[in-house]
Amino acid sequence: MQLSSRATSLTPSLSLSIDSKAKAMKSEGIDVCTFAAGEPDFDTPEHIKAAAIAALESGFTKYTPSSGIPELRQAISEKLHRDNGINYKPNQIVVSTGAKHSCYNAILATCQPGDEVIIPSPYWLSYPEMVRLAGAEPVFVQTKEENAWKLTREEFENAMTPRTKMIIINSPNNPTGAVYTRGELEALGAVAAEEEILILADEIYEKLVYDENVHVSMASLGQEYYDLTITVNGFSKAYAMTGWRLGYLAAPEPVAKAIDSIQSHVTSNPCSFAQKGGLAALQGDQQTVIDMRDEFDMRRQYMVERFSKIQNVSIVRPGGAFYVLANISKLGLTSQNFADRLLSKANVTVVPGIAFGDDRTIRFSYATSLDVIKKGMDRFEDFCRTL
Ligand SMILES: *Cc1c(COP(=O)(O)O)cnc(C)c1O
């Protein structure tokens, strides 16, 4: 059967292949320390599960409006006002099957063949493929370690062409942990506003910020920013709900309407009872979010401390999310080679940076217990000494 060029041009996820290798080793009884996780290692809080169970038991098992149940869109509207300082009416909000789906919907509704989408690198590995699926072209801009892996105004300007349609800004960032300040976002947003370039603001890690960092939403910076921004967020990271497949975006009304149209033909609504869980997440006690954040922060500080003592490996202290990006280029291996050898020689999994567009780095996730982190960092340190 002849596959479409759309399908054959996709790159399979590297992080998943590492994961399956690690699982195979584990099933052979090998003690593998994994830093490859892309999801919180916590369980979904009980009150959220209870709300979904109650919804199921009451028969809330039918189709809902494609863009989500009104009470959830209302709660998201209130959340975006309260937490992010942005005013979106419920009809500007589309709930989807994960923030990933929201990103894809946003790109599909706005980008087409001939358009370029600027993606700061290292990047979350799904962005380029989503852009390609929309028939548009990703344009990568390498950010610098000395700039804490953050895109500068000049770098953005230099990457711009008459075909630039959109820029994707992910703060807090996966894989770098970078958190953009208000001033940095204002500078980038001003460039976008001048040229009327759309901004996809992926804010899925907003609740996971540390030290003096604060999360700032692009759309909150002023009307000219708001008019160009599609704000994406969801439940997976803040509420440990990755398997529920629930996320959302908020956008100017015509954009939200177009996205709802697309979604209504492709997936219809997100899972009905998952939406009730999402509602409970937003309306319930937020202490679980703070507790998870504090646990991540403790692990992060431990990791940073360990990296500070490892020769020839550099990191930028991550300000958010749950990743540490380590520059291993001084050790003389490609990221894939490094990750393969680290797994076979030291039983430690990481994701090679090549998956994020940066072959000098490897990504450590600290969404795993402190015991595993300690043991894994001991092994990593020993491994680096052998190179
Ligand atoms: C995890 C993640 C998402 C998507 O999460 P969903 O589970 O689809 O809600 C989006 N963007 C980034 C950068 C992520 O790491």
PDBQT file of the ligand as one rigid body, heavy atoms in Angstrom, charges set to zero:
ROOT
HETATM    1  C1  LIG A 401       3.660  17.179  27.878  1.00  0.00    +0.000 C 
HETATM    2  C2  LIG A 401       3.691  18.322  26.938  1.00  0.00    +0.000 A 
HETATM    3  C3  LIG A 401       2.552  18.737  26.230  1.00  0.00    +0.000 A 
HETATM    4  C4  LIG A 401       1.249  17.987  26.096  1.00  0.00    +0.000 C 
HETATM    5  O1  LIG A 401       0.626  17.466  27.095  1.00  0.00    +0.000 OA
HETATM    6  P1  LIG A 401      -0.767  16.731  26.922  1.00  0.00    +0.000 P 
HETATM    7  O2  LIG A 401      -0.594  15.465  27.682  1.00  0.00    +0.000 OA
HETATM    8  O3  LIG A 401      -1.058  16.496  25.484  1.00  0.00    +0.000 OA
HETATM    9  O4  LIG A 401      -1.762  17.655  27.542  1.00  0.00    +0.000 OA
HETATM   10  C5  LIG A 401       2.615  19.881  25.457  1.00  0.00    +0.000 A 
HETATM   11  N1  LIG A 401       3.749  20.586  25.366  1.00  0.00    +0.000 NA
HETATM   12  C6  LIG A 401       4.864  20.211  26.002  1.00  0.00    +0.000 A 
HETATM   13  C7  LIG A 401       6.058  21.047  25.841  1.00  0.00    +0.000 C 
HETATM   14  C8  LIG A 401       4.883  19.062  26.788  1.00  0.00    +0.000 A 
HETATM   15  O5  LIG A 401       6.018  18.680  27.378  1.00  0.00    +0.000 OA
ENDROOT
TORSDOF 0
